[in-house]
């Protein structure tokens, strides 16, 4: 049985304090790659996501993780500059406290294996490829306040589908992805 989102949040609260981004990634990596596709979109959807530049930074980090999943790397790598960036004490706990009710709802709603074929084997790498494409959409959308939430929602759905091994959720993620691409095309052309 995979970890729940609440389990991931509890684990992250244990790392709060005098820690850096690398410590958080290492803790998440021990739980599989899905949490690394869940936590960044959740942070982007929090009030922090409305700070200019934050959505693009989160998208770049998420794309880095997803690209490594596509290539089949056993351990995920971060540039030293990002990995050694200190997390202010209490900041992570405050964000996680805000996210906890959503995590509990997600755990209740999404548990159960459905359409397993869409979230296993080569489908995982295809999903990670889709995540990279969605991350590329974020910087141009940042000019419209709140618009980055659409591709980040699709990324969150992909991460949750992989975590819970829920193919129905992967279908929802694909639909949300199509909507995100449509919005970008309409905005840019």
N, C-alpha and C positions, 0 to 999 in steps of 0.2 A: 504494500500500500504506500503510495507516495506521501510525502509530507503535505500538510495542509498549509494554507497561506498564514494561518494563525501561528503554526509551528515556526514558520520562517520569521515572522515578526518577533516571536519570543526569542529566537536565536539571535536576531539582530539587536534586541535590547541588551543582550548579554555583552555585545561588543561595544556598546556606547561607553564613552569615557575618553581616555587618552588614546584614541585609535585613529588610523588613517583609512583611506578608501581601500587600500590593498588588504587590510585586515578584514573588512566587510566582504570583499569579493572572495577571499579565501574561505570565510565561513560559509558563504552562499554556495561556493563551488562544491563543497562537501555534500551538499544536498542535491546535486545535479545541476544541469544547465538551465532548466526552466525558471528557477527563481531569478536568474540574471536577466530574464526577459520579462519578469513581472515587476520587480522592485523599481527599475527606472521609470516605466510609465506611471506607476503609482505616485512616485515623487513628482513627476511632471504634472499630474492631475491635482496635486496639492497646491496650496497657495504659492509655493516656491516656483511653480511652473509659469506664473505670470510675470516673473522677473525677466526683463529682456536678456536674451542670450542663454538663459538656463535651458529652455527646450532644445535648442540646437546642440548644446553641450551634452545633454542627456541622450539625445539621438545619436551623437557621435560615439559615445561610450557604448550604447546599446548596439550600434552597427558593428563596432569592434568585437563585441562578444558574439554576435550572430555570425559574423564572417568566420570566426574561429570555429564555431559549431559546424558551419558549412564545410570547412576544410577538415573536420574530424579531429581537431586537436584534443588531446586528453586533458590538458590543463590550460586554463584561459590565462592570457597574458595581458597586462596593462602597462603602458609607458610609465617609467619611474616617476615622472613629474605628476602624473595623475594618481598613481598608487600611493605615493608618499604624502599626498594632500591630507592635512589634518581635518578631522570632523570636529567642529566645536562641541564641547561637552554639553549634553542636554538637547542639542539640536535634533539628533537622530531620534531620541526618545519622544520628543514633542511631535515630530512628524509621524512616528509609528503609533502614537496614541490617537492621532487624528485618523489614521488608516485602519485601526483595529476593528471598529464596527463593520466596515466594509469587508474586511478579511473574514470575519465570522459569518457574514451573510454569504460570501462566495463559497466558503467551506460547506455550508448547509445546502446551498443550491447546486453546486457543480459536482459533488462527489458521485462516483459511479462510472464504470467503464462503458463507453458507447462508441460504436464505429471505430474500433481500435486500429483498423488498417490506416486511417487518416492521421494517426499520431505516432506511428511506430516505424522503425526501419528508415528507408529512404525518405519517407514523408517528413521526418524530423529535419533533415537537411533542406528539403524544399521549403518547409516552414521558415527556417532560418534565413533562406534566400529572400523570401517575402519580407521578412523583418528588415533586412538590409535595404530593400527597395522602399519600404515605408519610412525608414530613417532618412532617406534622401529627400523625402517630401517635406520634412519638418522645417528646414531653414527658410524656404520660400513662404511657407504658411505662417511664419512667425510675425509677418507684417500685419496680419489680421489677429487681433487679440482673441485668444481662446481657440483658434483654428487648429493649433497643433494637437489638440486633444483628440481629434478624429483619427489620425494615424497612430497615435499612442494608445488609443482604445483598441485598435486592431492588434497592435503588438501585445498589449495586455491579454487580449483574448487568445492569441497564439500561445503565449507563455502559460496561461491557465489551462488551455487544452492539452499542452504537453505535460504539465504537472499532474493533472487529474486523468490523463489519458482519455480525453473526452472528444471524440470525433465530431459530435454534434456542435460542440463549441468551436471546433476548427472550421466547420462550415460557416458559422456565424462570423468568425474572424475573417474568412475569405470575403464574405459579403461586405463587412466593414471596410476591408482593404479596397475593394472595388469602389465603394463610396468615397474613400479618401483620395484615390487616384482621380475620380471624376471631379471632385471639388478643386483639386489642384489644376487640372486641365481647364476648368471653367474660369478659375481666377487668373491664370496666366495667359490664356488665349482668348 
